[in-house]
Amino acid sequence: ELCEAIAGLSRVDEGSIMFDNEELVGMSPLSIKKKGLRMSFIPEDRLGMGLVAGMDITDNVMLKTYDESDGPFVDRIDGKKRAELIVKNYDISTPGVNHIVKKLSGGNIQKVLLGREIEMHPRVLVTAYPFRGLDVGASNTIYAMLNEQKCKSVAVLLIGEDLDVLRGLSDRLMVIHNGRVMGIVNPRTESKDRIGIMMMGGKA
């Protein structure tokens, strides 16, 4: 729910979400985009919220730019070129960009989603449980992609439960238990045991 609230996909009843001195509460994803606030979102539900399972890679890539068309028609040739670039740059194993997304492996589905969002050149990348359900090889690839974005000064907001992964990728770690913030720590100096206690609702 936190990711959806930040991305403008769910209602916020109280509190404030600020980005570049802009209040995001009450904004839709389209409003956020039109404000020029470059934010990308990789949801936990890859095929339910992130991609359209029955559409091919090209159409899924084009989902992010349909609103930029001048009229009722979209430039599928340009969309295909962008899809081919994503397939090449992110080493996606597929027969081609006309391949239906749901027929890909879990790791390749995630790479299509993450590649599409990264190619929007975000300043903030919000992602929830990006490694869930993936094998070790795919997880390592996704980890490297997120780490590369961080090295490029993209702010990566990663929500997850694997403490080793969170400590490896994070500069700051906020621990939330049952909706309450238990603490904000430096994952490189705070012990794994103390973070684990906070994750279970205890006080470190």
BAFI-3210 file (N, C-alpha, C; in Angstrom, 3 decimals, decimal comma, padded with zeros to 6 digits):
// residues 204
n [1|2|3|4|5|6|7|8|9|10|11|12|13|14|15|16|17|18|19|20|21|22|23|24|25|26|27|28|29|30|31|32|33|34|35|36|37|38|39|40|41|42|43|44|45|46|47|48|49|50|51|52|53|54|55|56|57|58|59|60|61|62|63|64|65|66|67|68|69|70|71|72|73|74|75|76|77|78|79|80|81|82|83|84|85|86|87|88|89|90|91|92|93|94|95|96|97|98|99|100|101|102|103|104|105|106|107|108|109|110|111|112|113|114|115|116|117|118|119|120|121|122|123|124|125|126|127|128|129|130|131|132|133|134|135|136|137|138|139|140|141|142|143|144|145|146|147|148|149|150|151|152|153|154|155|156|157|158|159|160|161|162|163|164|165|166|167|168|169|170|171|172|173|174|175|176|177|178|179|180|181|182|183|184|185|186|187|188|189|190|191|192|193|194|195|196|197|198|199|200|201|202|203|204]
n.u [000,818|001,993|003,777|001,927|000,522|002,475|002,980|000,654|-001,522|-003,283|-005,612|-004,803|-005,421|-004,500|-001,647|001,426|003,064|005,949|007,720|010,278|009,461|006,784|003,481|002,329|000,080|-003,177|-002,676|-002,834|-001,163|-000,821|-001,063|001,181|003,168|002,678|003,398|006,043|007,508|009,668|008,996|009,172|007,506|007,596|005,515|004,528|002,795|003,331|002,061|-000,514|-000,707|001,558|002,202|000,395|-000,872|-001,783|-000,871|001,675|005,308|006,043|003,621|003,274|005,497|004,824|002,720|003,453|003,636|001,380|-000,253|001,108|000,631|-000,345|-002,820|-005,549|-004,080|-001,188|002,389|003,515|005,789|007,906|007,503|008,090|010,819|011,787|011,081|012,665|015,165|015,099|014,869|017,363|019,217|018,672|018,965|016,847|015,268|013,609|011,499|010,984|009,901|007,217|006,208|003,980|003,626|002,930|003,835|006,483|009,316|009,346|011,516|012,215|009,869|009,922|012,198|011,369|009,451|010,968|012,962|011,446|010,542|012,958|013,960|012,455|013,859|013,881|013,861|013,193|012,764|010,440|009,901|008,423|009,004|010,737|012,177|010,719|009,648|011,467|014,210|017,635|019,505|017,991|017,247|019,731|020,347|018,306|018,909|021,406|020,589|019,030|020,953|022,697|021,127|020,997|023,672|023,760|022,671|019,927|017,120|016,272|013,544|013,043|010,986|010,851|011,523|013,657|016,331|019,115|019,361|018,175|019,942|022,200|021,585|020,627|020,995|019,817|017,634|014,333|012,355|009,312|006,529|003,470|002,319|003,538|006,336|009,308|011,897|014,651|017,523|021,105|022,022|024,538|025,924|024,262|023,394|022,469|020,865|019,634|018,134|016,453|014,969|013,491|011,976|010,232|008,668|009,743|011,655|014,733]
n.v [-001,210|001,215|001,797|002,057|004,276|006,301|006,337|007,341|005,705|004,824|005,966|008,464|008,989|010,576|012,618|013,407|013,463|014,315|015,488|016,948|019,426|019,307|018,431|015,202|013,853|013,097|013,321|011,740|009,031|010,015|012,760|013,230|012,630|014,616|016,830|016,748|015,277|012,890|009,787|006,325|003,162|-000,048|-002,483|-004,995|-006,930|-008,118|-008,867|-008,118|-005,466|-004,153|-004,931|-005,867|-008,946|-010,377|-008,944|-008,088|-007,618|-005,176|-003,628|-003,467|-001,981|000,389|001,282|003,222|005,548|006,148|008,330|010,435|010,675|012,516|012,255|009,960|007,787|005,699|005,525|002,706|001,725|003,190|002,392|-000,321|-000,207|000,828|-001,233|-003,312|-002,301|-002,380|-005,151|-005,939|-004,431|-005,287|-007,960|-009,805|-012,846|-013,908|-014,826|-012,639|-009,157|-009,195|-011,136|-012,618|-011,345|-012,860|-015,366|-015,437|-016,220|-015,825|-014,215|-012,902|-011,524|-009,725|-008,302|-007,055|-005,303|-003,780|-002,806|-001,230|000,785|001,889|002,933|005,177|007,057|007,797|009,898|009,028|005,745|003,477|000,459|-002,689|-005,628|-006,842|-009,167|-011,355|-014,659|-015,223|-016,981|-017,674|-016,677|-014,800|-013,092|-012,049|-010,590|-008,632|-007,377|-006,264|-004,449|-002,625|-001,690|-000,442|001,704|003,135|003,854|005,670|007,859|007,778|007,870|005,142|003,521|000,852|-001,744|-004,518|-007,833|-009,442|-009,404|-009,461|-008,670|-006,137|-004,819|-004,869|-003,232|-000,840|002,558|003,890|002,517|001,980|000,608|-000,962|-002,035|-003,559|-001,193|000,791|002,899|001,594|002,321|004,167|003,311|002,982|000,647|-000,424|-000,111|-000,808|-003,689|-006,928|-008,453|-006,560|-005,104|-007,139|-007,586|-005,211|-005,543|-007,465|-006,090|-005,327|-003,233|-001,880]
n.w [000,000|000,657|-001,462|-003,582|-002,703|-002,772|-005,507|-006,485|-006,850|-004,945|-002,454|-000,073|003,233|005,308|006,183|004,393|001,224|-000,188|-003,036|-004,704|-003,686|-004,258|-003,469|-003,379|-002,591|-003,499|-006,168|-009,376|-011,180|-013,818|-013,434|-011,860|-013,713|-015,670|-014,258|-014,489|-012,744|-012,455|-011,935|-011,449|-011,181|-009,914|-009,372|-006,921|-007,965|-010,854|-013,318|-012,898|-012,162|-013,113|-015,794|-018,818|-019,101|-021,398|-023,553|-025,992|-025,781|-026,981|-026,935|-024,180|-023,447|-024,696|-023,182|-021,352|-022,777|-024,233|-023,688|-024,760|-027,417|-030,326|-031,482|-032,200|-032,928|-032,449|-032,540|-033,492|-034,644|-033,557|-030,922|-031,131|-031,712|-029,302|-027,597|-028,624|-028,017|-025,223|-024,806|-025,782|-024,197|-021,610|-021,636|-022,209|-022,519|-025,209|-027,996|-029,578|-029,866|-030,282|-028,779|-026,447|-023,201|-020,872|-021,455|-021,005|-018,850|-015,230|-014,412|-016,801|-017,336|-015,213|-015,923|-018,278|-017,237|-015,370|-017,064|-018,841|-017,076|-016,156|-018,521|-018,774|-017,562|-014,698|-011,732|-009,315|-008,281|-007,503|-005,924|-005,177|-003,491|-005,556|-006,092|-005,492|-005,954|-007,953|-009,550|-008,489|-010,369|-011,889|-009,839|-009,064|-011,357|-011,396|-009,007|-009,662|-011,625|-010,160|-008,381|-010,143|-010,966|-008,597|-008,353|-010,385|-009,296|-009,039|-006,976|-005,171|-003,938|-002,128|-001,243|000,773|002,149|002,544|004,444|004,025|001,336|001,462|003,178|001,609|-000,583|000,413|001,588|003,630|006,022|006,654|009,092|009,232|011,038|011,179|010,179|011,646|012,150|013,135|013,307|011,828|010,268|009,728|007,491|007,198|009,499|011,574|013,438|012,168|013,822|015,518|013,670|012,829|015,167|015,286|012,975|013,789|015,475|017,869|020,143|019,338]
ca.u [000,000|002,866|004,239|000,797|000,203|003,509|002,852|-000,622|-002,477|-004,255|-005,968|-004,125|-006,387|-003,828|-000,207|001,929|004,118|006,581|008,765|010,655|008,599|005,421|002,661|001,833|-001,213|-004,274|-002,275|-002,843|000,108|-000,748|-000,806|002,588|003,964|002,498|004,131|007,469|008,149|010,031|008,908|008,801|006,960|007,583|004,671|004,718|001,986|003,901|001,126|-001,824|-000,632|002,692|002,117|-000,837|-000,395|-002,142|-000,297|003,073|006,306|005,959|002,462|003,515|006,448|004,121|001,741|003,950|003,691|000,146|-000,803|001,906|000,235|-001,046|-004,162|-006,054|-003,168|000,120|003,494|003,965|007,156|008,786|007,336|008,825|012,244|012,093|010,981|013,859|016,295|014,977|015,201|018,813|019,966|018,419|019,205|015,573|015,189|012,292|011,575|010,881|009,119|005,794|005,888|003,060|004,397|002,649|004,522|007,882|009,625|009,170|012,647|012,140|008,743|010,390|013,160|010,581|008,848|012,004|013,595|010,542|010,514|014,280|014,126|011,749|014,858|013,286|014,688|012,812|012,313|009,750|009,704|007,970|009,309|011,110|012,846|009,813|009,294|012,484|015,330|018,832|020,090|017,153|017,337|021,020|020,254|017,456|019,708|022,418|019,893|018,665|022,185|023,203|020,332|021,444|024,983|023,507|022,019|018,477|016,663|015,557|012,774|012,866|010,241|011,098|011,568|014,933|017,199|020,438|019,222|017,906|021,182|023,159|021,201|020,121|021,816|019,032|016,646|013,209|011,698|007,891|005,844|002,034|002,007|004,264|007,776|010,038|013,189|015,386|018,892|022,131|022,137|025,935|026,464|023,324|023,529|021,357|019,989|018,833|017,151|015,486|014,088|012,560|011,067|009,228|007,881|010,431|012,485|016,159]
ca.v [000,000|002,387|002,084|002,531|005,635|007,204|006,400|007,958|004,669|004,590|007,176|008,722|009,649|011,608|012,668|014,159|012,843|015,422|015,181|018,189|020,477|019,120|017,516|014,143|013,347|013,558|013,262|010,464|008,825|010,904|014,114|013,251|012,670|015,917|017,811|016,600|014,574|011,627|008,685|005,030|002,275|-001,475|-003,064|-006,403|-007,720|-007,782|-009,039|-007,571|-004,017|-003,593|-005,237|-006,527|-010,299|-010,842|-008,082|-008,402|-006,751|-003,832|-002,904|-003,188|-000,864|001,589|001,713|004,402|006,741|006,324|009,668|011,433|010,695|013,731|011,933|008,644|006,725|005,680|005,119|001,385|001,514|003,720|001,522|-001,566|000,094|000,956|-002,577|-004,056|-001,769|-002,910|-006,582|-006,044|-003,850|-005,978|-009,389|-010,502|-014,036|-013,943|-014,994|-011,337|-008,162|-009,474|-012,279|-012,285|-011,222|-013,911|-016,589|-015,331|-016,670|-014,777|-013,293|-012,074|-010,606|-008,650|-007,476|-006,200|-004,253|-002,906|-002,128|-000,170|001,887|002,526|003,691|006,454|007,918|008,376|010,395|008,160|004,430|002,835|-000,951|-003,528|-007,063|-007,127|-010,465|-012,416|-015,673|-015,361|-017,860|-016,956|-015,945|-013,638|-012,179|-011,351|-009,619|-007,523|-006,691|-005,452|-003,354|-001,628|-001,102|000,459|002,940|003,861|004,431|006,785|008,893|007,623|007,494|003,866|003,166|-000,594|-002,374|-005,947|-008,541|-010,154|-008,466|-009,411|-007,854|-004,759|-004,242|-004,720|-002,182|000,384|003,521|004,065|001,451|002,249|-000,635|-000,752|-003,223|-003,283|000,195|001,721|003,011|001,134|002,995|004,407|002,970|002,781|-000,810|-000,842|-000,044|-001,458|-005,143|-007,667|-008,885|-005,420|-004,818|-008,233|-007,338|-004,151|-006,099|-008,249|-005,196|-005,012|-002,032|-002,217]
ca.w [000,000|000,714|-002,825|-004,372|-002,248|-003,292|-006,966|-006,841|-007,234|-003,879|-001,723|001,200|004,113|006,094|005,978|003,251|000,422|-000,903|-004,014|-005,393|-003,136|-004,743|-002,680|-004,248|-002,123|-004,347|-007,578|-010,085|-011,881|-014,978|-012,919|-011,440|-014,947|-016,318|-013,456|-014,777|-011,629|-013,098|-010,983|-012,010|-010,156|-010,214|-008,326|-006,564|-008,890|-012,163|-014,428|-012,559|-012,058|-013,843|-017,223|-019,254|-019,388|-022,729|-024,586|-026,281|-025,148|-027,565|-026,404|-022,764|-023,396|-025,152|-022,178|-020,636|-023,631|-024,999|-023,446|-025,471|-028,820|-030,741|-031,945|-031,792|-033,361|-031,797|-033,414|-033,066|-035,136|-032,514|-029,763|-031,389|-031,574|-027,877|-027,027|-029,054|-027,252|-023,864|-024,880|-025,962|-023,077|-020,347|-021,862|-022,033|-023,365|-025,852|-029,454|-030,233|-029,119|-030,485|-027,915|-025,357|-021,960|-019,887|-021,861|-020,589|-017,488|-014,226|-014,441|-018,002|-017,130|-014,333|-016,665|-019,177|-016,412|-014,825|-018,191|-019,306|-016,113|-016,141|-019,762|-018,627|-016,923|-013,487|-010,633|-008,200|-008,704|-006,385|-006,246|-004,064|-003,567|-006,948|-006,241|-005,045|-006,944|-008,997|-009,217|-008,043|-011,485|-012,195|-008,690|-009,145|-012,456|-010,944|-007,977|-010,355|-012,302|-009,147|-007,856|-011,176|-010,900|-007,404|-008,675|-011,305|-008,475|-008,983|-005,636|-005,242|-002,751|-002,234|-000,158|000,717|003,421|002,633|005,152|003,389|000,125|001,879|003,717|000,524|-001,522|001,048|002,322|004,850|006,138|007,548|009,488|009,513|011,546|011,361|009,865|012,517|011,912|014,313|013,347|010,586|010,658|008,707|007,393|007,193|010,856|012,500|013,368|011,579|014,912|015,981|012,625|012,891|016,309|014,884|011,969|014,508|016,319|019,115|020,182|019,304]
c.u [000,853|003,337|003,119|000,425|001,198|003,343|001,533|-001,703|-003,490|-004,444|-005,200|-005,076|-005,760|-002,326|000,145|003,024|004,708|007,674|009,045|009,749|007,170|004,705|002,036|000,472|-002,329|-003,945|-002,420|-001,475|000,275|-000,454|000,647|003,488|003,885|003,188|005,634|008,239|008,443|010,110|008,482|008,415|006,962|006,785|005,003|004,000|002,387|002,880|-000,266|-001,837|000,472|002,598|000,754|-000,451|-000,634|-001,618|001,161|004,012|006,199|004,809|002,642|004,513|005,742|003,090|002,162|003,869|002,438|-000,394|-000,044|001,545|-000,561|-002,489|-004,576|-005,119|-001,818|001,163|004,055|005,381|008,162|008,713|008,101|010,322|012,638|012,039|012,211|015,094|016,286|015,353|016,711|019,567|019,818|018,439|017,948|015,492|013,774|012,466|011,517|009,974|007,622|005,323|005,006|003,797|004,170|003,334|006,010|008,072|009,448|010,282|012,605|010,967|009,193|011,380|012,458|010,023|009,894|012,709|012,743|010,578|011,855|014,472|013,299|012,639|014,297|014,326|014,406|012,258|011,743|009,474|009,361|008,262|009,741|011,741|011,920|009,468|010,315|013,574|016,568|019,425|019,319|017,227|018,634|021,010|019,451|018,192|020,715|021,780|019,526|019,903|022,795|022,439|020,748|022,782|024,867|022,745|020,502|018,115|015,813|014,876|012,384|012,126|010,408|011,172|012,857|015,972|018,576|020,411|019,031|019,167|022,199|022,865|020,939|021,216|021,150|017,932|015,571|012,497|010,266|007,287|004,397|001,700|002,726|005,753|008,511|011,414|013,747|016,862|019,818|022,379|023,571|026,552|025,552|023,425|022,265|020,360|019,082|017,770|016,056|014,499|013,052|011,544|009,961|008,419|008,525|011,239|013,948|016,909]
c.v [001,260|002,778|002,667|003,957|006,643|007,409|007,004|006,977|004,338|005,860|007,262|009,527|010,746|011,535|013,387|013,366|013,936|014,912|016,463|019,353|020,431|018,113|016,481|013,613|013,958|013,543|011,838|010,259|009,755|012,337|014,266|013,379|014,043|017,041|017,757|015,923|013,149|010,502|007,418|004,091|000,841|-002,163|-004,526|-007,314|-007,377|-007,811|-008,502|-006,060|-003,422|-003,748|-005,844|-007,893|-010,734|-009,998|-008,440|-007,379|-005,324|-003,035|-002,571|-002,051|000,444|002,101|003,004|005,678|006,941|007,750|010,762|011,536|011,957|013,467|010,545|007,492|006,843|005,144|003,789|001,090|002,002|002,853|000,224|-001,352|000,186|-000,400|-003,406|-003,592|-002,314|-004,389|-006,778|-005,595|-004,637|-007,493|-010,216|-011,654|-014,173|-014,184|-013,670|-010,412|-008,310|-010,648|-011,816|-012,364|-012,388|-015,234|-016,566|-015,940|-015,507|-013,746|-012,367|-011,105|-009,421|-007,736|-006,570|-005,011|-003,261|-002,130|-000,988|001,035|002,619|003,399|004,975|007,483|008,612|009,000|009,585|006,866|003,717|001,388|-001,763|-004,995|-007,493|-008,495|-011,639|-013,362|-015,890|-016,336|-017,012|-016,110|-014,685|-012,610|-011,377|-010,284|-008,398|-006,700|-005,753|-004,258|-002,245|-000,924|-000,122|001,783|003,786|004,546|005,608|007,920|008,898|007,209|006,233|003,605|001,703|-001,107|-003,878|-006,543|-009,335|-009,196|-008,356|-008,534|-006,392|-004,085|-003,997|-003,544|-000,829|001,253|003,880|003,022|001,858|000,934|-000,321|-002,073|-002,855|-001,804|001,230|001,708|002,659|001,796|003,209|004,261|002,955|001,274|-001,314|-000,834|-000,720|-002,967|-005,780|-008,089|-007,754|-005,038|-005,883|-008,057|-006,274|-004,667|-006,918|-007,400|-004,845|-003,738|-002,436|-001,508]
c.w [000,000|-000,683|-003,669|-003,996|-002,810|-004,798|-007,426|-007,230|-006,150|-003,065|-000,410|002,077|004,958|005,844|004,691|002,549|-000,454|-001,846|-004,790|-004,983|-003,677|-003,847|-003,615|-003,831|-002,965|-005,825|-008,122|-010,730|-013,085|-014,548|-012,497|-012,662|-015,602|-015,555|-013,735|-013,664|-012,091|-012,067|-011,718|-010,877|-010,671|-009,114|-008,052|-007,557|-010,328|-013,289|-014,128|-012,567|-012,931|-015,345|-017,531|-019,806|-020,825|-023,870|-024,822|-025,640|-025,673|-026,975|-024,931|-022,582|-023,737|-024,149|-021,482|-021,463|-024,481|-024,867|-024,198|-026,948|-029,136|-031,153|-031,499|-032,143|-032,645|-032,772|-032,932|-033,548|-034,098|-031,264|-029,916|-031,238|-030,101|-027,194|-027,379|-028,294|-025,826|-023,832|-024,984|-024,716|-021,785|-020,506|-021,588|-023,031|-023,922|-027,346|-030,209|-029,452|-029,349|-029,635|-026,756|-024,022|-021,002|-020,223|-021,526|-019,208|-016,521|-014,246|-015,641|-017,948|-016,285|-015,055|-017,680|-018,402|-015,917|-015,941|-018,716|-018,382|-016,066|-017,379|-019,778|-017,932|-015,668|-012,571|-009,377|-008,776|-007,482|-006,762|-005,001|-004,363|-004,984|-007,169|-005,940|-006,207|-008,040|-008,567|-008,912|-009,165|-011,820|-011,076|-008,730|-010,239|-012,038|-009,891|-008,645|-011,058|-011,323|-008,605|-008,860|-011,164|-009,707|-007,668|-009,639|-010,619|-008,598|-007,559|-005,758|-003,907|-002,895|-001,009|-000,292|002,106|003,602|003,200|004,508|002,137|000,490|002,407|002,607|-000,393|-000,869|001,653|003,647|004,852|007,143|007,826|009,899|009,962|011,842|011,178|010,704|012,176|013,199|014,423|011,951|010,922|009,442|008,606|007,423|008,582|011,873|012,335|012,788|012,654|015,378|014,949|012,637|014,026|015,955|013,869|012,614|015,481|017,634|019,012|020,255|020,411]
res [e|l|c|e|a|i|a|g|l|s|r|v|d|e|g|s|i|m|f|d|n|e|e|l|v|g|m|s|p|l|s|i|k|k|k|g|l|r|m|s|f|i|p|e|d|r|l|g|m|g|l|v|a|g|m|d|i|t|d|n|v|m|l|k|t|y|d|e|s|d|g|p|f|v|d|r|i|d|g|k|k|r|a|e|l|i|v|k|n|y|d|i|s|t|p|g|v|n|h|i|v|k|k|l|s|g|g|n|i|q|k|v|l|l|g|r|e|i|e|m|h|p|r|v|l|v|t|a|y|p|f|r|g|l|d|v|g|a|s|n|t|i|y|a|m|l|n|e|q|k|c|k|s|v|a|v|l|l|i|g|e|d|l|d|v|l|r|g|l|s|d|r|l|m|v|i|h|n|g|r|v|m|g|i|v|n|p|r|t|e|s|k|d|r|i|g|i|m|m|m|g|g|k|a]
***
